[in-house]
Amino acid sequence: LQNLQKFVGAYFCAWCNQCGSWCLCDKHWTLAILVMHKRAIQYITFCIMLGIALPIFAEGIIDIKPSIGTSINYDDNVFRFSSPAQARATFGSAQTADTVKRLDLGATVNLRLSRQLLMLSANVTESRYNRFDLLDNTAKSLSLGWNWRLGNDVYGELIARKREAISGFNDNRAPVKNLRTINGLLASINWDIHPDWTIYAAHEKNDTENEQANFSGLDREDVSIETGLQFQSSSNTQLSLAYRQTKARYPGRLGFQAFLFGSEDKQKSILLTAAWQPSLKTFISTRLSQINIDYNTDVRDEFSGFNQRWNISYALTGKMNLNASVYKEVSPIDDIVSTYVQATGASFNPSWRLSSKTSLLAGLSVEKRDFLGSANFFIN
């Protein structure tokens, strides 16, 4: 990935004397945009020819899909401060807006051998901030997977993935660049016991490591298992019942911090999902779960609650869709004194397909967040 990143910089830009490397700084951003179209056509043409040639020399079918893109985003509150006063106390200024330029380069390679499918994907995202240049970063992701099948009724997947990216500021508002690396493994198996019924099981492991030493308390190791039963009819009615257990360990929490907030916890969930289509224009789905969290420490209360999410989609016309959701859910967060957050909210997202190549999207959402798992030493 590092070599690929250097290739991207050298291929799209020129040498930057100010930065001392191949880069996409403001000086070269215009140059990158101008040459990107020509380079992308050359790159895609090469991959297409390669995709045509490879099946001649290898058994099976190889599908290569390169991707390239660029974007400019404006964010009026980069560090997610709750008030101008908090921003002023941190920076000496209430101005926390910035413009972010991004360049994405990636590729996916699929190799099908009989009924087996091997998948490889890689992606590099270069982000440059106009004002807070301390946040400039290069995100990388790599994934290798195998969709396997035995006979007609037994199948599953094995996936190994790695991702490195800057951590967000939604729940941890420290104004520093903290690169986070996540290594994950996933294994699953499905058995179609009937044309409409499937039994499945999955095992997943994720290790999260933070670059900054003061974020070591957020390092975590998650191991999850899930098993369930699914039903899907020919009329697109879906029903699923599952049990999920996740054990989380925090190796960076030591001493007094481990005593107060715990160095591990266990989450158990019973999940029910359903979806049905009462009419040709309406589709409704829901996800309900009973969740229990044991923090494995005497100074933190256990949590028990009911999660729910309801979604509805309505086709107003052949080109216009209305989508709405309401939810109340618990999810892990990046925070020292709270390891989970309970979010209650609603969203509305209409879409209008202007043509076969153009769509107009809009969105409105509101959310309330309650932090869970604080030690009794603090006020919840």
Backbone hydrogen bonds, N-H to C=O, Kabsch-Sander energy under -0.5 kcal/mol:
donor,donor_aa,acceptor,acceptor_aa,energy
5,Q,1,L,-2.4
6,K,2,Q,-2.2
7,F,3,N,-2.3
8,V,4,L,-2.3
9,G,5,Q,-2.3
10,A,6,K,-2.7
11,Y,7,F,-2.4
12,F,8,V,-2.2
13,C,9,G,-1.9
16,C,21,S,-1.5
17,N,15,W,-0.7
20,G,16,C,-2.6
21,S,16,C,-0.8
23,C,14,A,-0.7
28,H,25,C,-1.1
29,W,25,C,-1.2
30,T,26,D,-0.6
32,A,28,H,-2.4
33,I,29,W,-2.1
34,L,30,T,-2.1
35,V,31,L,-2.1
36,M,32,A,-1.5
37,H,33,I,-0.7
39,R,35,V,-2.6
40,A,36,M,-3.0
41,I,37,H,-1.9
42,Q,38,K,-1.9
43,Y,39,R,-2.9
44,I,40,A,-2.9
45,T,41,I,-2.4
46,F,42,Q,-2.2
47,C,43,Y,-2.1
48,I,44,I,-2.4
49,M,45,T,-2.3
50,L,46,F,-2.4
51,G,47,C,-2.7
52,I,48,I,-1.7
53,A,49,M,-2.0
54,L,50,L,-2.6
56,I,53,A,-1.3
57,F,53,A,-0.7
57,F,54,L,-1.4
58,A,54,L,-1.4
61,I,112,R,-1.7
63,D,110,N,-2.9
64,I,62,I,-0.5
65,K,108,T,-2.8
67,S,106,G,-2.7
69,G,104,D,-2.1
71,S,102,R,-2.0
73,N,100,V,-2.9
75,D,98,D,-2.7
78,V,96,T,-2.2
80,R,77,N,-1.3
87,A,83,S,-1.7
88,R,84,P,-2.6
89,A,85,A,-2.1
90,T,86,Q,-1.2
91,F,87,A,-3.2
92,G,87,A,-0.6
92,G,88,R,-1.6
93,S,87,A,-0.7
96,T,94,A,-0.8
98,D,75,D,-2.4
100,V,73,N,-3.2
101,K,128,R,-2.8
102,R,71,S,-2.8
103,L,126,E,-2.0
104,D,69,G,-3.3
105,L,124,V,-2.4
106,G,67,S,-2.5
107,A,122,A,-2.3
108,T,65,K,-1.6
109,V,120,L,-3.4
110,N,63,D,-2.7
111,L,118,L,-2.9
112,R,61,I,-2.6
112,R,110,N,-0.5
113,L,111,L,-0.6
113,L,116,Q,-2.2
114,S,112,R,-0.6
116,Q,113,L,-2.5
117,L,147,N,-2.1
118,L,111,L,-3.0
119,M,145,G,-2.9
120,L,109,V,-2.4
121,S,143,S,-2.4
122,A,107,A,-2.3
123,N,141,S,-2.1
124,V,105,L,-2.7
125,T,139,A,-2.6
126,E,103,L,-2.8
127,S,125,T,-0.5
127,S,137,N,-2.7
128,R,101,K,-2.7
130,N,99,T,-2.3
133,D,131,R,-1.7
135,L,132,F,-2.1
136,D,133,D,-1.6
137,N,127,S,-1.6
139,A,125,T,-2.6
140,K,164,E,-2.4
141,S,123,N,-2.1
142,L,162,K,-2.7
143,S,121,S,-2.5
144,L,160,A,-2.9
145,G,119,M,-3.0
146,W,158,L,-2.5
147,N,117,L,-2.9
148,W,146,W,-0.9
148,W,156,G,-1.4
150,L,154,V,-3.2
151,G,149,R,-0.5
154,V,150,L,-1.3
155,Y,190,N,-2.1
156,G,148,W,-2.1
157,E,188,S,-0.9
158,L,146,W,-1.9
159,I,186,L,-2.6
160,A,144,L,-2.8
161,R,184,G,-2.4
162,K,142,L,-2.7
163,R,182,I,-2.1
164,E,140,K,-3.1
165,A,180,R,-2.1
167,S,178,N,-2.6
176,V,174,A,-2.3
178,N,176,V,-0.9
179,L,177,K,-0.6
180,R,165,A,-3.2
181,T,209,E,-2.8
182,I,163,R,-2.8
183,N,207,D,-2.3
184,G,161,R,-2.7
185,L,205,K,-2.5
186,L,159,I,-2.4
187,A,203,H,-2.5
188,S,157,E,-2.0
189,I,201,A,-2.4
190,N,155,Y,-3.5
191,W,199,I,-2.7
192,D,153,D,-2.6
193,I,191,W,-1.3
193,I,197,W,-0.6
194,H,197,W,-1.6
197,W,194,H,-0.9
198,T,230,Q,-2.3
199,I,191,W,-2.5
200,Y,228,G,-2.3
201,A,189,I,-2.1
202,A,226,E,-2.7
203,H,187,A,-2.9
204,E,224,S,-2.7
205,K,185,L,-2.5
206,N,222,D,-2.5
207,D,183,N,-2.7
208,T,220,R,-3.0
209,E,181,T,-2.5
211,E,179,L,-2.4
215,F,212,Q,-1.5
216,S,213,A,-1.8
218,L,215,F,-2.1
219,D,216,S,-1.4
220,R,208,T,-1.4
221,E,249,R,-2.4
222,D,206,N,-3.0
223,V,247,K,-2.1
224,S,204,E,-3.2
225,I,245,Q,-2.2
226,E,202,A,-2.4
227,T,243,Y,-2.0
228,G,200,Y,-2.2
229,L,241,L,-2.5
230,Q,198,T,-3.1
231,F,239,L,-3.1
232,Q,196,D,-2.0
233,S,237,T,-2.4
236,N,233,S,-1.6
238,Q,275,A,-3.1
239,L,231,F,-2.5
240,S,273,T,-2.5
241,L,229,L,-2.3
242,A,271,L,-2.5
243,Y,227,T,-2.7
244,R,269,S,-2.7
245,Q,225,I,-2.4
246,T,267,Q,-2.8
247,K,223,V,-2.7
248,A,246,T,-0.5
248,A,265,D,-2.7
249,R,221,E,-1.9
250,Y,263,S,-3.2
253,R,250,Y,-1.5
254,L,252,G,-0.7
257,Q,254,L,-1.3
258,A,254,L,-0.6
259,F,255,G,-1.9
260,L,256,F,-2.4
261,F,257,Q,-2.5
262,G,258,A,-1.7
265,D,248,A,-2.2
266,K,294,D,-2.3
267,Q,246,T,-3.0
268,K,292,N,-2.7
269,S,244,R,-2.9
270,I,290,Q,-1.8
271,L,242,A,-2.7
272,L,288,L,-3.5
273,T,240,S,-2.3
274,A,286,T,-2.2
275,A,238,Q,-2.2
276,W,284,I,-2.6
279,S,282,T,-0.9
283,F,313,S,-2.4
284,I,276,W,-2.7
285,S,311,N,-2.2
286,T,274,A,-2.7
287,R,309,R,-2.2
288,L,272,L,-3.5
289,S,307,N,-2.3
290,Q,270,I,-1.9
291,I,289,S,-0.5
291,I,305,G,-2.7
292,N,268,K,-2.4
293,I,303,F,-2.9
294,D,266,K,-2.8
295,Y,293,I,-0.6
300,R,297,T,-0.8
303,F,293,I,-2.2
305,G,291,I,-2.5
307,N,289,S,-3.2
307,N,305,G,-0.5
308,Q,328,K,-2.2
309,R,287,R,-1.5
310,W,326,V,-2.9
311,N,285,S,-2.9
312,I,324,A,-2.3
313,S,283,F,-2.5
314,Y,322,L,-2.8
315,A,281,K,-2.5
316,L,314,Y,-1.1
316,L,320,M,-1.1
317,T,320,M,-1.7
321,N,351,S,-2.3
322,L,314,Y,-2.8
323,N,349,N,-0.6
324,A,312,I,-2.3
325,S,347,S,-2.3
326,V,310,W,-1.9
327,Y,345,G,-2.5
328,K,308,Q,-2.6
329,E,343,A,-2.6
331,S,341,V,-2.1
333,I,339,T,-1.4
335,D,333,I,-0.9
339,T,372,L,-0.7
340,Y,372,L,-1.1
341,V,331,S,-2.5
342,Q,370,D,-3.3
343,A,329,E,-3.2
343,A,341,V,-0.6
344,T,368,K,-2.6
345,G,327,Y,-2.2
346,A,366,V,-2.1
347,S,325,S,-2.5
348,F,364,L,-2.6
349,N,323,N,-3.4
351,S,321,N,-2.5
352,W,360,L,-2.5
353,R,319,K,-3.0
354,L,352,W,-1.0
354,L,358,T,-0.9
355,S,358,T,-2.2
360,L,352,W,-3.2
362,A,350,P,-1.9
364,L,348,F,-2.1
366,V,346,A,-2.3
368,K,344,T,-2.8
370,D,342,Q,-2.5
372,L,340,Y,-2.9
376,N,299,V,-3.0
378,F,375,A,-2.2
380,N,378,F,-0.5
